[in-house]
Amino acid sequence: MRYSFKAWEAKEGYQMPNKVITVIKREYITRVKTKGFVASILLMPVMMFIVMVLPSLMMTLQHKSDEIKTYVVFDETGEIFSKIQDALDENSFFHHKGKRVYQLIEKSSDFNGNVEVKKQLNQQVEAKEIRGYIEIPQDVFERLQVNYYAKNITNFEEQSAFRRIISQVVINKRLADKGYAAHEVRDLMRRIRFTEYAVTAKTDTVEGEETAIVRLGLTYILTFSLYLFTLLYGASVMRSVLEEKTTRIVEVIISSVKPHQLLFGKIIGVCLVCLTMFLIWGSCAVLLLMNINPILGLFGIQGIPPEFTEITSIIKSTGPSAFLYFLIYFVSGFFLFSTIYAAAGAICNSEEEAQQVATPLVMMLILPFMLMFGLFRVPDATLTVVLSHIPFFSPLLMFMRINVLTPPLWEILLNIAVMIATIFGAIGVMGKIYKIGILMYGKRPTLSELWKWLHY
């Protein structure tokens, strides 16, 4: 960006009478030609995979290894250890490829209050000689208390498996002491199958639990993308404005184009860059779904598992409408926040100042994103409805509501209309600040000075 628009037009061979279109093409072409754009196309899906899938995958792979995991068990009752061993033999969680990988060592010494024993075991855990130790007190049948010690107590899946097994053993013993047959009691206490269906306006159409879970997962992914790209590329607009101002290139640019044309063209150009990314990723995803079986065949896998077949069919049926609303709320949210970001860059003179000014904007994106994790449980509550109609929260919260429990069409159209009106209002207000700010240097303007700028 070391040249004017006229020089850029001459270099690229463009002679555009409309300056806004010229700015759009300049912003779009100069960004998509960069290595960063190509890297983003390739690396962003990888990053999304790392953030959303890799932790669960690593946990599964770590659990499904042939490494022997040893636990010491202090069974002060003398009646439970052997039954726990039997339960581990029958539970697939504790096996890998048919082989049990969890080893239990019984200790009969007095554990309770024995500081030396605890110290020795802690040293063994620290040296990774054992994974942990479990204390089953003498009065476990009355107090129902078992203590689990390990270096890592955040492996909830493993702890839950031990909890279920030991609880079942203790319950069976208590039932036997009362004269009840455990298998008969379990048969009588079997839980009902509770299947959820979401009722829609079409009485012949209901959605099951799996559909709701897949829609919720898709909503999380799309909302996170909406939040991430609005934040990243809104900040990109601010840095671009700041760079043009601090290098005084903007003084050359506005000799060829008016400030509001420059602002409008810059935001549209950057927005088109994001939409190009989405188009490429969406096309790749559609091609992948359409050819999933041949692709899996290359790796010797005969078709996708049945559970994934239903998931892909749900995505195919719900995906188009979800992506349509995603594009609507991304574009509207991007225009709203980028306009303010551009004005923030125009009134600042350094990167540090811009970061300070941008902090409230970042909070206005983070807040609805964090609220979403609680509000999706009550998408039709008054608080959720009210928050979703606040223009700065609408891109995330209204989009979440549409995917979880679609509100009436008139409410969606009203929300979009309010968003459009807010965007035009923001362009009008922020455009005045931008027009003056890009040519002002020195001390950052105060709020009273910004108010005066609005009346010039």
N, C-alpha and C positions, 0 to 999 in steps of 0.2 A: 504494500500500500504506500509505496513511495512515489506515486505519481498521481496526477489529477485525473478526473473522469474523461476529459478530452483525450489525454494521452492514452488512458486505458481503452477508450473506445477505438482509437486509431490502432492500437496494438492488437486488439481482439477482432477488429474488423466490424465493430458495431457502430451504427449511426442511428441511435434510438431517439425519436423525437420526444418520447415521454421519459422524463428524467427519473420517475419512480421505477419504471421498468428497467432503466439502465442501472440504477442502484441495486435493484433486486438481482439482476444478472451478475453484477460485479460481486455482491456479497455471496451469491450462490456458487458461482464458478470458482472464485478464489478459495472458497472453503472446501469444496468437493475435490479440488485438485491436490489438496495437501495429503501428505502421508498420514497425518493424524486422522483424517476422515476414513481412509482405508483401514487404518489400524482399529478405529472404533467399530467399523463394520465387522471386523473379524474378532476383536477381543471382547466387545460388550456381551455377546451371548456366552462367551466363556466365563466372564466375570459373573453374569447372572447365574450360570450353572454352579459356579464355585460358591456363591453366597447362599443359594436356595437349596441345592441338591447335595453338594459335596460333604457338608457336615454329617448329614444322615447316612450318606453312602460310606463315609469313613467309619462311622460308628458300627454300621452293619458289617463292613469288611473286618474291622477289628474284632468284633464279636465272633464272626465266622472264620476264625483262624484255628489252626491245630495246636496253638500254644496252650500248655497245661496251666490252668489257673488253680492255685492251691489256697484253700481256706482252712484255718484251724477252728474247730468247734468245741466249745466248752459246754458239754451237756451235763449240768448238775443234777438233772432228773434221772439220768441213766436209762431213759425210755424212748428218747426221741431220735437220737443220732442214726440208728439203724434204719428207722422209717424215712428219715430224710435221704439217706443213701438210696433207698429203694425208689423214692419219688424222683430223685435226680436221674436214675437209670431210665425212667419212663418219660421224662420231659425232654422234648427235642431242643428246647432252648439251651440246654447244657451239653449239647452234642455238636460235633462237626464231622460231616461225612460218615455218620453212623458211629462215631467214636466219642465217648464221653470225655470232655476236656476240662471239666471241673472236678478237682480232687479235694476230698474232705479228710482232714486228719483230726481224730478225736483226742481230746486232752481231758484227763480226769482230775488234774490238780485243782486246788482251790483257787479260783480266779477272782472271786469277789473280794476286793480290798487288798489283793496281793500285788503290791507295787512292783516287785521284782519281775513277776511274770508279765505284767503289762509292759514294763520297760523292755524286756527281752523281745516280746512280740512286736513292739513298735520298731525296734531295731531291725527285725526281720522284714517288716513291711517296708521300711526305708531302704533296705538293701535289696528289695524285690525278691526275697526268698519265698515269701508268701504274699498273696494279694490282699489278705485281710483276715479278721477273725470274728467269730460270732459267739456271743455269750447267751446261753439259755439258762436262766436262773432256776433254782429249785422250785420256786413258787410261780412258775410260768402259767400253770393251769388256773391259778386264782387271779393273778395280776395281769396276765396276758401281755407281758413285757419281755421283749427280746432285744438285745443290743448288738448292733453291727458296727464294726470298726474297719476302716480302710483308709488308704491315703487319698483316694478319690471317692467322694460320696455324691458325685453328680451323675454317676451312671445309673439313672433312675430305672432303666429297663432291667438291669441285672438285679438291683436291690428289690424291685417289685417281684421278680421271679422267686427270689429267696423268701420274700415276705409271704407270697401265696402258698408256697410249699410248706413252710413251717406253720403257718396259720392252719392249713388243712390238717396237718398232722396233729396239732394241738386240739383242734375241734373234734377230730375223730376219737382222740383219747377221752375227751370230756363226754362225748356221746356214749362211748363204750362204758364209761364209769357209771352213767345213768341208766344203762341197760338198753340203749337204743342201737340199732344196727345202722352204721354210718351210711351204707349204700342206699338203704331205704329212706333215710332222712334226706340224703342228697336228691333222691328221685322226687320226693315230695316238695323239696325246696327249689326245684328247677325254676329258673326265671322264665317269664313269658318272652316271646319274641315281639319286640316293640318296633314296628316299622313306621317311619315318618313319611308323609306325603304332603307336598305343598299344593294347596288348592289354587287353581287359576280361574279366570273368568269363564274359560271354556270348561264346562262341567265334565266333558269326556277326556280332559287332559289333566293329569296330575303328575307331579314330579316326586321321585323317590329320594331317599337319603343320599344315594350315590350321586345323583344329579346335583343335589344341593352342595355336596362336598366338592365336586369338580368345578361347579360354578364359583364357589367361594375361593378355591385355589387359583382359578383363572383371574378372578377379581383381584386377589392379592398381587399376582404377577403384573397385571396391567396397571394397577394403581401404583405399584412401586416404580414401574417404568415411567408412568406419567409424572410422578413426583421427582424422579431422578433427572429426567431430561428437561423438565421445566426449570429445575434448579441449576443444572449444569449449563444449559444453553442460555438461560436468562443471565447468568453470571458472565457468560461469554459475550453477550451483547454489551454488558456494562464495561468489561475490559476493553472491548473494541472501541467504544466511545471514548473511554479514558485515554487509550493509546493515541487515537487521532487528535485528542485535545492536547495532551502533553507534548506530542511531537509537532504540534501546530499544523498538521496536515489538513485538519478540518477547515482552516482558514482558506486553503487552496480549493478544497472540495466545494465549500459553499459559494465560491465564485462561479461555480457551474450549476449548482443545484440549491434549491431552498432548504432551510433546516428541516421543515416538516416533511419534505420529500425524502430527505436523507434518512430521517428517523423511521418513516413508514417503510421505505424500501429496505432498510437494514433489517428491521424486524421480520418482514415477509421473507426476505432472502434466507435468514437463519432458520425460520420456521420451515421453509421448503427443504433445507438441508436435513432437518430432523425427519420430515415426512418421507424424504428419499430413503433414509435409513430404515424407517418402519416398513416402507414398500419392499425393500430388499429382504428384510428379515421375514416379513409376512409371506412373500413369494417363496422363500426357502422353506418356511414351515408348511405351506400348502403342498409344495412338491414332495416334501418329506412324508407328509401324511398320505398323499396319494400313492406313493411308491414305497411304503414302509415294508411291505412283505418282500419285494425283490431286494431291497437293501439289506434286510435281515438275512436273506438267503445267502448273500455274499459272505456272511460270517458263520454260515452253517446252521442258522436258526430257522426252523420251519414255522414261520408265521409268529405273530405276536401272541403272548399269553391271553386267555379269555378275559381276564380282569382288565387288561389294557385295551382290549377290543371295545368294551363298553365305554371306557373313558374317552377313547378317540371318537366314538360315535356321538357322545355327549358334546365334545368340543366342536365337532362338525355341525351339530344342530344349534348350539348356543353361541358359537364363536362369531358368526357374521354380525349379529346385532351388537354383541359386546364390543367388537372392534369398531363398528360404526360410531357408537357412543364414545369410545376411547378417542377416536380422531376428533370428534366434535369438542370434547372437553379438553383435549390436549391443546388444540388450536386456540380455543377461547382462553384457557389458562395461560398459555404461552404468551399471547398478545397482552393480556392484562399485566402479568408480572414483568415481561420484557420491557414494556413501555416505562414502567416505574424503574426498572434496572437502568435503562438508558438515561433517564433523568438523573438517577443517582450518580452515574458515571460522569454526567455533564457538569455537576456542581462540585466534583472532587478534583484534586490536583495530584493525588498520589494513590498508589495501590492500598496503602494503609488506611487513608481516609475512606476510600471506596468500600473496604471491608467493614469499617465501622458503620457506614451508612446502610450497607446491605444486610446487616444483622437482623433488623426487624423484619425485612422481607423474607429472609430465610426462616425466621420463626413462624411467619404466616403460612409457610409451606409445611414445616415440621409439625405444627400443632394439629392441623386436620389429619395428617398422616398418622400421628400417634393416637388421636381420638378414634380413628377408624377401627382400631383393634378392639375397642370396647363397644362402639356403637353398632357394629354389624349384627350384634345379638338383638338389638331393638331398632331395626331400621325404620319402623313406623311410629316410634315414640315422638312426642312433641319436641323434645330437645334435639333429637336427630334431624327432624324435619326443618326446624328453625335454623340450625347450624348449616344444613345443606343448602339453604337459600341465601346464605351470606356469600356474596360474589367471590371473595378470596378463598372461601372454603369449598365452594361448589365443584370445582374441577375434581376434587378428590372425594368429597362426601356424597355429592349427588350421583357421581359415577358409581360409587359403592352401593348406594341405595338402589339404583337401576338394576344392578346385577344381582343383588341379594333378594330384594322384594320390590319389583318394579312398581313405581308410583303411577298414578293416572297420567295419560298422555298430556292432558292440559297442564299438569304440574311441571312436567319435563319441558314442555314448550315455553311455559312462563319462566322457568329457571333459565333457559337458554336466552330468552328475550332480555331478561334482567342482566345476564352476563354480557350480552352484546351492548346494551345501553351503558353498562359500567365501563366497558372497553372504550367506547367512544368518549365517555366522560374523562377517562384516564388519559386518552390520547390528547384531548383538548387541554387538560390541566398540565400534564407532564410535558406536552409539546411546547408550551410557553416557557416552562422552566428549562427545557432542553435548548430551546432557541437562544436564550440569553446565556445559559450556563456554559455552553461550549466555547463562548468567546470571552468568558470572565476568568481571570487568573488571580492568584494571591490567596487571601484568606477565604475559607469556605463560607458561603452565605449563611446567615442565621434564618430562623423561621420567619421573622418579620420581614426580612429582605426577600425571601421567597414569596411571601404574600404580596409584596409590592410588584414582583416580577409578573405575577398573574394578572395585574391590571395594566401592564404596558401594552 
